[in-house]
Amino acid sequence: MFPTRTLAQRQARPDRPRVVLDLEKLRHANCGLGRFCRHLADGILALGEQSFDPVFFLPQSLPQETVRHFRAEGVEQIEVSPWRKETFASLYRPFLAPFQRRHRYDLWHVTNQTSKYLPLDPTVPVVLTIHDLNFLHDDRHKDRPAAVVRKLADVQRKVDRATAIVTDSRYVADDVAAHLRLGGKPVHVVSPGLSAPPVASPMAPAWAPRGKFILSIGNCLPHKNFHALFDLIERLPEFALVIAGKRETPYGEQLVREVAARNLGSRVTLAGQVSDGDRQWLYEQCEAFAFPSLTEGFGFPVLEAMQCGKPVFMSRRTSLPELGGSLGFYWDSFGAEHMATVFHAGMAAVAAMPTFAAAARARAAEFSWENAARGYLRVYRSILDPGAA
């Protein structure tokens, strides 16, 4: 499947460094962190890197589809188990020190800031990926300051243990520098990749609008700021609005009430969670994509819409301008008139640029998992062979 070395080959080259990738989140293969683990590991293996041996830190039970990817012969594995959690390991680690084979692993990549696992050997260098610090900015935590303090302290402990930090965007890197003590440790920015789109459903979902519509995607959480789109759609009578994503949340219930109160039921569809095929159909058939989010460590829906050649209207906040670049259209505020003005100007610019769809697709293609894997390999090398970095 992949150009990986067998265990016998590894034993024949004991000098080759061994890099552990924490893939524990593969137990949730379809969530964001699970997909990140899967595609990063795929990307690293596909590169056929010969300067080190990957070691996969894997859950005991995996979905069958994931097993086919990651039980590949020749890839060394460590099995996730409860006793490896840091809550336990921190207690018995001092007693293991005399028995540790120093640098049994040469590098350990903690692939998300919520991981509960660190190497048992305290001398193994650690690369820590911090995808976001959204809990600092989410309205849901404003009345839970103690929870915010605990979350930040947990990330700080991992930063203290790390040798180098990686973030998904420059925005997150700046957020990390502002809220955590780095102690001079390097912070690298490596953007995640965008996967190939699924096959679109052959027919429109039964609930889909019959005319032109604007699409937005995301779970109904306050930082997504979907309600700002209601003022916009009231000023765009020729368009309907579809918001696809989990709506069984307090904010989702608020949106349902607001749609009813504004009498927008015939023009606004809160679709809830949709299948991959239906989501792709929505991307391909919408006139434009709208993303008024207030906080995004990395906004995949922006790139997914651009991958389909669509104009994207988004907040100028956080990481989003890093994704859309000069091809995005940005709201500096969420007043209805300003949003409508930006929308009309953007759609006119797209109509005047016959190559816009191709340019948007090319922009999205820059965010590939091959590029992400190469970025992480550079980080690994900067630690394994600092003289060559």
VMD Tcl script that draws the C-alpha trace (Angstrom):
set ca {
  {0.00 0.00 0.00}
  {2.68 2.48 1.06}
  {6.49 2.52 0.62}
  {7.18 1.66 4.25}
  {9.96 -0.46 5.68}
  {9.39 -3.85 7.25}
  {10.36 -4.54 10.84}
  {13.35 -6.58 9.59}
  {14.52 -3.63 7.51}
  {14.22 -1.34 10.51}
  {16.27 -3.71 12.63}
  {18.89 -3.74 9.89}
  {19.10 0.06 10.13}
  {18.98 0.75 13.88}
  {20.54 4.18 13.29}
  {17.38 5.50 11.62}
  {15.36 7.75 13.97}
  {11.88 6.62 15.01}
  {9.14 9.24 15.09}
  {5.89 8.49 16.93}
  {2.67 9.99 15.56}
  {-0.15 10.18 18.10}
  {-3.11 8.88 16.06}
  {-5.32 8.19 19.08}
  {-8.09 10.42 17.67}
  {-8.63 7.90 14.88}
  {-11.16 6.33 17.23}
  {-13.34 9.23 16.03}
  {-12.37 8.79 12.39}
  {-14.99 11.20 11.02}
  {-14.39 14.11 13.38}
  {-11.98 16.92 12.55}
  {-9.09 15.62 14.66}
  {-9.61 12.07 13.42}
  {-9.45 13.22 9.81}
  {-6.35 15.27 10.57}
  {-4.61 12.17 11.96}
  {-5.63 10.01 9.04}
  {-4.62 12.40 6.29}
  {-1.36 13.49 7.91}
  {-0.27 9.88 8.40}
  {-1.33 9.07 4.82}
  {0.63 12.04 3.55}
  {3.80 11.14 5.44}
  {3.68 7.53 4.28}
  {2.94 8.51 0.69}
  {6.07 10.69 0.58}
  {8.15 7.57 1.16}
  {10.39 9.45 3.58}
  {13.65 7.53 4.09}
  {15.32 9.58 6.83}
  {13.24 8.20 9.71}
  {10.80 5.43 10.58}
  {7.22 6.38 11.52}
  {5.68 4.67 14.55}
  {1.89 4.84 14.88}
  {0.29 5.33 18.29}
  {-3.07 3.70 17.55}
  {-6.29 2.88 19.43}
  {-7.02 -0.76 20.21}
  {-10.17 -0.81 18.12}
  {-10.60 1.03 14.86}
  {-13.37 1.18 12.24}
  {-12.75 -1.40 9.53}
  {-12.11 1.22 6.87}
  {-9.47 2.84 9.07}
  {-7.89 -0.53 9.85}
  {-7.20 -1.05 6.15}
  {-5.22 2.18 6.14}
  {-3.27 1.85 9.36}
  {-2.66 -1.81 10.07}
  {-0.21 -1.85 7.19}
  {2.52 -4.43 7.50}
  {5.88 -2.87 8.19}
  {4.66 0.16 10.16}
  {5.61 -0.19 13.80}
  {2.75 0.46 16.20}
  {2.19 1.35 19.84}
  {-1.19 0.46 21.25}
  {-3.16 3.10 23.10}
  {-4.17 1.93 26.55}
  {-5.58 3.68 29.64}
  {-2.42 3.24 31.66}
  {-0.54 5.39 29.14}
  {-2.71 8.42 29.91}
  {-0.74 11.23 31.43}
  {-2.89 11.22 34.59}
  {-1.41 7.79 35.39}
  {1.94 8.04 33.62}
  {2.92 11.17 35.55}
  {2.67 9.13 38.77}
  {4.80 6.16 37.79}
  {7.16 7.82 35.28}
  {9.80 8.63 37.98}
  {9.96 4.96 38.96}
  {10.52 3.89 35.35}
  {13.43 6.26 34.79}
  {16.18 3.78 35.79}
  {14.74 1.21 33.39}
  {14.06 3.42 30.39}
  {16.11 2.79 27.31}
  {17.10 6.35 26.68}
  {15.70 7.73 23.45}
  {13.93 4.49 22.59}
  {11.92 6.81 20.40}
  {13.68 9.79 18.92}
  {10.67 12.11 18.58}
  {7.02 12.08 19.65}
  {4.41 14.12 17.79}
  {1.42 15.07 19.95}
  {-1.03 15.82 17.13}
  {-3.53 17.92 19.10}
  {-3.52 20.07 22.20}
  {-6.24 17.99 23.89}
  {-4.23 14.74 23.80}
  {-3.98 12.85 27.08}
  {-0.75 11.10 26.08}
  {2.93 11.95 26.27}
  {6.02 9.73 25.89}
  {6.90 7.70 28.97}
  {10.54 8.64 28.54}
  {10.89 12.27 29.71}
  {13.95 12.80 27.51}
  {12.17 12.19 24.19}
  {11.65 15.47 22.27}
  {8.02 16.40 21.65}
  {6.38 18.26 18.76}
  {3.02 19.67 19.87}
  {0.32 20.70 17.38}
  {-2.09 23.33 18.70}
  {-5.04 23.60 16.32}
  {-6.74 26.46 18.14}
  {-7.44 28.13 21.47}
  {-11.09 28.73 20.66}
  {-12.15 28.15 24.26}
  {-10.61 31.54 25.07}
  {-12.93 33.29 22.63}
  {-16.13 31.21 22.74}
  {-19.12 32.93 24.36}
  {-20.12 29.61 25.92}
  {-17.15 29.89 28.31}
  {-17.69 33.48 29.42}
  {-19.66 32.35 32.46}
  {-17.19 29.52 33.20}
  {-13.89 31.27 33.93}
  {-12.61 28.38 36.03}
  {-13.03 26.00 33.09}
  {-11.08 28.37 30.84}
  {-8.27 28.54 33.40}
  {-8.14 24.72 33.60}
  {-8.08 24.32 29.82}
  {-5.34 26.89 29.41}
  {-3.27 25.31 32.20}
  {-3.59 21.91 30.50}
  {-2.28 23.30 27.22}
  {0.49 25.14 29.09}
  {1.69 21.86 30.62}
  {2.03 20.38 27.15}
  {3.82 23.48 25.91}
  {6.24 23.17 28.84}
  {6.96 19.58 27.79}
  {7.29 20.36 24.08}
  {10.44 21.03 22.12}
  {8.62 22.79 19.29}
  {5.05 23.99 18.64}
  {3.12 23.76 15.37}
  {-0.09 25.66 14.59}
  {-2.51 25.48 11.66}
  {-2.41 29.21 10.92}
  {-0.53 32.41 11.69}
  {-3.58 33.57 13.64}
  {-3.33 30.59 16.00}
  {0.44 31.11 16.30}
  {-0.18 34.70 17.43}
  {-2.93 33.53 19.81}
  {-0.54 30.98 21.32}
  {2.18 33.59 21.76}
  {-0.29 35.96 23.43}
  {-1.74 33.49 25.96}
  {0.94 30.88 26.67}
  {4.49 31.00 28.01}
  {6.68 29.66 25.22}
  {10.06 30.06 26.87}
  {11.75 30.73 23.55}
  {10.47 27.55 21.91}
  {9.96 27.80 18.14}
  {6.44 28.04 16.73}
  {5.98 26.72 13.18}
  {2.92 27.25 10.98}
  {1.92 24.22 8.90}
  {-1.49 24.45 7.26}
  {-3.57 21.25 7.13}
  {-4.44 19.87 3.74}
  {-7.72 19.79 1.88}
  {-8.96 16.35 0.91}
  {-10.45 15.43 -2.45}
  {-14.18 16.18 -2.45}
  {-16.71 13.35 -2.17}
  {-19.04 12.53 -5.03}
  {-22.06 14.80 -4.97}
  {-25.52 13.33 -4.59}
  {-27.07 12.82 -8.05}
  {-30.28 14.60 -7.05}
  {-31.10 17.63 -4.97}
  {-32.13 16.89 -1.38}
  {-35.89 17.10 -0.95}
  {-35.54 20.15 1.28}
  {-33.16 22.07 -1.01}
  {-34.28 25.44 -2.45}
  {-35.47 25.36 -6.03}
  {-33.89 28.67 -7.01}
  {-30.61 30.47 -6.35}
  {-29.23 30.08 -2.85}
  {-26.34 31.09 -0.61}
  {-24.76 28.32 1.48}
  {-23.18 28.29 4.92}
  {-21.89 25.24 6.77}
  {-21.03 24.50 10.39}
  {-22.46 23.26 13.64}
  {-24.83 25.76 15.22}
  {-22.57 27.33 17.83}
  {-22.49 31.02 18.79}
  {-19.06 31.74 17.30}
  {-20.35 30.72 13.87}
  {-22.44 33.92 13.92}
  {-25.04 32.52 11.51}
  {-27.74 34.92 12.68}
  {-25.86 37.76 10.95}
  {-26.86 36.16 7.65}
  {-30.56 36.72 8.34}
  {-30.15 40.49 7.99}
  {-28.24 39.89 4.75}
  {-30.79 37.55 3.21}
  {-33.60 40.01 3.93}
  {-31.78 42.42 1.59}
  {-31.28 39.80 -1.13}
  {-34.81 38.84 -2.19}
  {-33.55 36.85 -5.18}
  {-31.65 34.40 -2.97}
  {-32.52 31.71 -0.43}
  {-30.15 30.71 2.40}
  {-29.15 27.19 3.46}
  {-27.27 26.56 6.71}
  {-26.10 22.94 6.99}
  {-24.74 21.54 10.26}
  {-25.82 20.23 13.63}
  {-28.68 22.37 14.92}
  {-29.54 20.50 18.14}
  {-27.81 23.12 20.28}
  {-29.04 26.12 22.29}
  {-27.82 28.44 19.54}
  {-29.48 26.23 16.93}
  {-32.78 26.56 18.81}
  {-32.26 30.32 18.88}
  {-31.81 30.34 15.10}
  {-35.01 28.33 14.59}
  {-36.95 30.83 16.72}
  {-35.45 33.79 14.86}
  {-36.32 32.35 11.45}
  {-39.93 31.96 12.59}
  {-40.08 35.41 14.19}
  {-38.79 37.06 11.00}
  {-41.13 35.00 8.82}
  {-38.16 33.67 6.84}
  {-39.25 30.04 6.81}
  {-39.75 30.01 3.02}
  {-36.29 31.45 2.35}
  {-34.03 30.07 5.09}
  {-33.37 26.34 5.47}
  {-31.68 25.06 8.63}
  {-30.83 21.68 7.15}
  {-29.18 20.09 10.18}
  {-26.49 17.49 9.61}
  {-26.31 16.32 6.00}
  {-24.59 13.45 4.22}
  {-21.24 13.94 2.47}
  {-22.97 13.65 -0.89}
  {-25.63 16.21 -0.05}
  {-23.04 18.61 1.35}
  {-21.05 18.35 -1.87}
  {-24.23 18.92 -3.89}
  {-24.82 22.10 -1.90}
  {-21.28 23.33 -2.54}
  {-21.57 22.67 -6.25}
  {-25.03 24.18 -6.71}
  {-24.85 27.28 -4.49}
  {-24.27 30.73 -6.00}
  {-21.95 31.76 -3.19}
  {-20.68 30.61 0.18}
  {-21.04 32.76 3.31}
  {-18.96 32.26 6.45}
  {-19.42 35.01 9.06}
  {-17.57 33.08 11.78}
  {-15.98 35.04 14.61}
  {-13.33 32.47 15.59}
  {-11.67 29.89 13.36}
  {-8.31 28.23 13.92}
  {-8.62 26.95 10.35}
  {-11.82 27.24 8.32}
  {-12.06 24.18 6.08}
  {-15.49 25.15 4.63}
  {-13.88 28.22 3.04}
  {-11.46 26.03 1.11}
  {-14.10 23.40 0.33}
  {-16.25 26.09 -1.33}
  {-13.26 27.50 -3.23}
  {-12.42 23.94 -4.32}
  {-15.77 24.07 -6.15}
  {-14.92 27.43 -7.71}
  {-17.40 29.40 -5.59}
  {-17.03 32.97 -4.33}
  {-16.66 33.06 -0.55}
  {-17.85 35.91 1.65}
  {-16.38 35.76 5.12}
  {-15.37 37.56 8.25}
  {-12.03 39.32 8.12}
  {-11.31 37.87 11.56}
  {-8.86 35.28 12.85}
  {-7.44 32.80 10.30}
  {-9.93 33.31 7.47}
  {-7.98 35.88 5.40}
  {-5.04 33.43 5.38}
  {-7.27 30.99 3.51}
  {-9.19 33.19 1.11}
  {-6.29 35.48 0.29}
  {-6.96 37.98 -2.47}
  {-9.77 35.82 -3.88}
  {-11.94 36.09 -0.76}
  {-14.53 38.78 -0.07}
  {-14.48 40.13 3.47}
  {-16.91 41.66 5.90}
  {-15.30 44.15 8.27}
  {-18.48 44.33 10.34}
  {-21.85 42.64 10.41}
  {-24.18 45.55 9.79}
  {-26.78 44.56 7.22}
  {-26.01 47.33 4.74}
  {-22.27 46.69 4.84}
  {-22.75 42.95 4.34}
  {-25.09 43.52 1.39}
  {-22.73 46.06 -0.19}
  {-19.78 43.65 0.04}
  {-21.91 40.84 -1.37}
  {-23.12 42.82 -4.39}
  {-19.63 44.15 -5.13}
  {-18.13 40.67 -4.82}
  {-20.66 39.02 -7.09}
  {-20.12 41.77 -9.67}
  {-16.34 41.21 -9.49}
  {-16.82 37.46 -10.02}
  {-19.10 38.06 -13.01}
  {-16.44 40.31 -14.54}
  {-13.67 37.71 -14.07}
  {-14.22 34.65 -16.31}
  {-11.24 32.90 -14.72}
  {-12.47 33.32 -11.15}
  {-13.63 29.70 -10.65}
  {-10.33 28.32 -11.91}
  {-8.37 30.75 -9.73}
  {-10.42 29.76 -6.66}
  {-9.78 26.07 -7.33}
  {-6.06 26.74 -7.73}
  {-6.02 28.62 -4.43}
  {-7.69 25.70 -2.64}
  {-5.23 23.25 -4.22}
  {-2.35 25.02 -2.47}
  {-3.61 23.49 0.79}
  {-2.72 19.85 0.11}
  {-1.90 17.05 2.53}
  {1.34 16.50 0.61}
  {2.36 20.07 1.46}
  {1.23 19.55 5.07}
  {3.28 16.36 5.35}
  {6.34 18.09 3.91}
  {5.87 20.91 6.41}
  {5.82 18.50 9.33}
  {8.85 16.65 7.97}
  {10.75 19.94 8.04}
  {9.77 20.39 11.69}
  {10.86 16.85 12.55}
  {14.21 17.37 10.83}
  {14.78 20.64 12.68}
  {14.82 18.59 15.90}
  {16.34 15.31 14.73}
  {19.12 16.98 12.76}
  {19.30 20.65 13.84}
  {22.60 21.17 12.07}
  {21.00 20.44 8.72}
  {17.89 22.59 9.30}
}
mol new
graphics top color blue
foreach p $ca { graphics top sphere $p radius 0.5 }
foreach p [lrange $ca 0 end-1] q [lrange $ca 1 end] { graphics top cylinder $p $q radius 0.2 }
display resetview
